[in-house]
Amino acid sequence: MVNAQSGVYLTYDDFENNRLTYATNDPVEDNKIRFNEFIAKPYLILKHKGEKVHVFKDEIYAYKNKKDIVRTWNFTPYYFLEKGPVWIYYRDVYTSQPKGTQRVRKFFYSTYGKGEILLLTVHNLKRSFPNNDLFHIYLDAQFRNDADLAQYDRYANKYKVNDLLEKAGSGITKK
């Protein structure tokens, strides 16, 4: 189903070709996907055509749940934001604060579709592109801290880190 509302991408190739397993495009149909992150189960639960289906997290590439595409990496869900020279993701994590816990959005990246997902930091980006001196200079000049790396450039219509990578001449996406 090309216009499916939700389903599972079993492989990277399925993701690239928009082939969903357990797909549905009926907005009325309750095709819920539950990741089971807090209870740390090795599978996610799909409700597909009225039945519960268990799919092991290490056997899928990603899943789509309405508008969100979520890639799984090391049994952890990462929400997909952008495909460019680096693929950008986010996830909300809970951190301890003096008055309880607070939800904080953290940003991550991979250098290609099947690549390892790393925390989006200047240090990690420099390690991922060790020979791109121009990109290193751009990073140091453009961003005051790691949190600034998640800035979206509305003019370029992409995340600034991807725009800088393209300008630094390393806009090659591995497969």
C-alpha distance (Angstrom), angle and dihedral (degrees) to the residues before:
residue distance angle dihedral
M1 . . .
V2 3.78 . .
N3 3.83 96.1 .
A4 3.79 96.1 40.7
Q5 3.80 118.8 155.1
S6 3.79 93.8 -149.3
G7 3.78 145.0 -3.8
V8 3.81 143.5 113.3
Y9 3.81 130.5 -69.6
L10 3.80 101.9 -147.2
T11 3.82 94.2 -169.9
Y12 3.78 140.5 17.1
D13 3.81 87.6 -108.8
D14 3.82 89.3 55.9
F15 3.81 89.2 52.5
E16 3.81 93.3 49.3
N17 3.82 90.3 49.6
N18 3.83 95.2 40.0
R19 3.84 93.0 -120.5
L20 3.78 110.4 156.9
T21 3.81 125.2 -167.3
Y22 3.83 116.6 -150.2
A23 3.80 85.8 19.6
T24 3.76 128.4 173.0
N25 3.78 132.3 176.3
D26 3.77 96.3 -175.1
P27 3.82 106.3 111.3
V28 3.80 90.1 -161.9
E29 3.79 93.8 53.9
D30 3.77 110.4 93.6
N31 3.81 99.4 -129.4
K32 3.79 98.7 163.3
I33 3.78 124.4 179.2
R34 3.80 118.0 -156.0
F35 3.80 116.9 -168.8
N36 3.85 97.8 -164.0
E37 3.79 92.6 -142.7
F38 3.79 98.7 150.1
I39 3.79 95.1 47.9
A40 3.82 89.9 43.7
K41 3.78 98.1 -133.6
P42 3.83 116.2 166.9
Y43 3.80 92.0 -128.2
L44 3.77 140.3 54.0
I45 3.78 123.2 -132.4
L46 3.80 121.8 -129.5
K47 3.74 125.5 -169.4
H48 3.79 102.5 -147.6
K49 3.81 123.3 172.1
G50 3.78 90.6 -18.0
E51 3.82 95.9 -51.1
K52 3.80 131.7 101.9
V53 3.80 113.8 -119.9
H54 3.83 123.4 -169.4
V55 3.82 115.5 -147.5
F56 3.79 120.2 -177.0
K57 3.80 112.8 -121.7
D58 3.80 93.9 -137.2
E59 3.81 90.6 55.6
I60 3.82 97.6 59.5
Y61 3.79 135.3 65.4
A62 3.82 99.4 -152.0
Y63 3.77 144.4 -35.6
K64 3.78 135.2 -132.7
N65 3.76 120.4 -139.6
K66 3.81 109.0 -177.7
K67 3.83 104.9 -62.5
D68 3.83 97.0 -8.1
I69 3.79 124.6 88.1
V70 3.78 111.1 -162.8
R71 3.79 122.6 -167.1
T72 3.78 117.6 -155.3
W73 3.78 118.9 -141.3
N74 3.80 124.0 170.3
F75 3.83 89.9 -11.6
T76 3.82 90.7 -55.9
P77 3.82 126.3 115.9
Y78 3.82 119.7 -128.7
Y79 3.80 120.9 -174.2
F80 3.80 111.6 -130.4
L81 3.81 116.1 -127.2
E82 3.80 109.7 162.4
K83 3.79 143.2 1.6
G84 3.79 112.9 -147.0
P85 3.79 137.5 112.7
V86 3.80 82.1 -38.8
W87 3.78 123.5 24.6
I88 3.81 110.4 -126.6
Y89 3.80 125.2 -147.5
Y90 3.79 138.3 166.4
R91 3.76 138.7 -158.1
D92 3.76 132.7 -176.1
V93 3.78 115.3 -123.2
Y94 3.76 130.9 -174.9
T95 3.80 117.3 -123.5
S96 3.78 130.2 -170.8
Q97 3.79 114.9 -107.6
P98 3.81 129.6 -178.5
K99 3.83 89.2 -99.8
G100 3.81 100.5 40.5
T101 3.79 130.5 -69.8
Q102 3.77 130.3 -31.7
R103 3.80 131.2 -162.0
V104 3.81 112.1 -121.4
R105 3.81 126.7 -174.3
K106 3.81 112.9 -130.2
F107 3.79 123.9 -169.0
F108 3.79 126.4 -140.7
Y109 3.79 138.6 178.6
S110 3.77 144.2 -164.3
T111 3.79 125.8 -155.7
Y112 3.81 91.6 -130.9
G113 3.78 140.2 2.0
K114 3.79 98.4 -82.3
G115 3.81 94.9 31.4
E116 3.76 128.9 121.0
I117 3.81 113.4 -83.7
L118 3.80 112.4 -123.1
L119 3.79 134.4 -177.8
L120 3.82 109.2 -92.5
T121 3.82 102.1 -111.5
V122 3.79 133.7 140.1
H123 3.80 89.6 -118.2
N124 3.82 93.6 52.7
L125 3.82 92.7 46.3
K126 3.80 91.0 51.6
R127 3.81 89.6 49.9
S128 3.82 90.6 49.6
F129 3.82 91.6 52.1
P130 3.82 102.9 30.8
N131 3.82 96.8 160.9
N132 3.79 97.8 46.2
D133 3.81 100.6 95.4
L134 3.80 93.3 168.1
F135 3.81 90.6 56.1
H136 3.83 89.6 50.3
I137 3.81 90.1 53.0
Y138 3.82 91.1 48.1
L139 3.81 90.9 50.1
D140 3.80 93.0 51.3
A141 3.82 93.0 45.3
Q142 3.82 98.1 43.5
F143 3.81 104.7 39.8
R144 3.81 127.3 55.4
N145 3.80 93.4 -170.9
D146 3.80 142.4 -3.5
A147 3.81 92.9 -91.9
D148 3.83 89.6 63.2
L149 3.82 90.1 62.1
A150 3.81 89.6 79.1
Q151 3.82 92.6 64.2
Y152 3.78 115.5 130.4
D153 3.81 117.9 -143.1
R154 3.80 106.3 -141.8
Y155 3.80 91.9 -170.8
A156 3.83 94.2 54.2
N157 3.84 89.8 34.5
K158 3.81 92.8 -133.4
Y159 3.78 141.3 79.4
K160 3.80 112.3 -71.9
V161 3.79 93.6 -123.3
N162 3.82 90.2 59.7
D163 3.79 91.2 46.3
L164 3.81 90.2 52.1
L165 3.80 92.3 47.6
E166 3.78 90.6 52.9
K167 3.81 91.0 48.2
A168 3.81 90.2 49.0
G169 3.80 88.9 58.3
S170 3.77 100.1 -112.8
G171 3.79 99.0 104.5
I172 3.78 92.6 137.2
T173 3.78 117.0 129.7
K174 3.81 114.5 -155.9
K175 3.78 119.7 -143.8
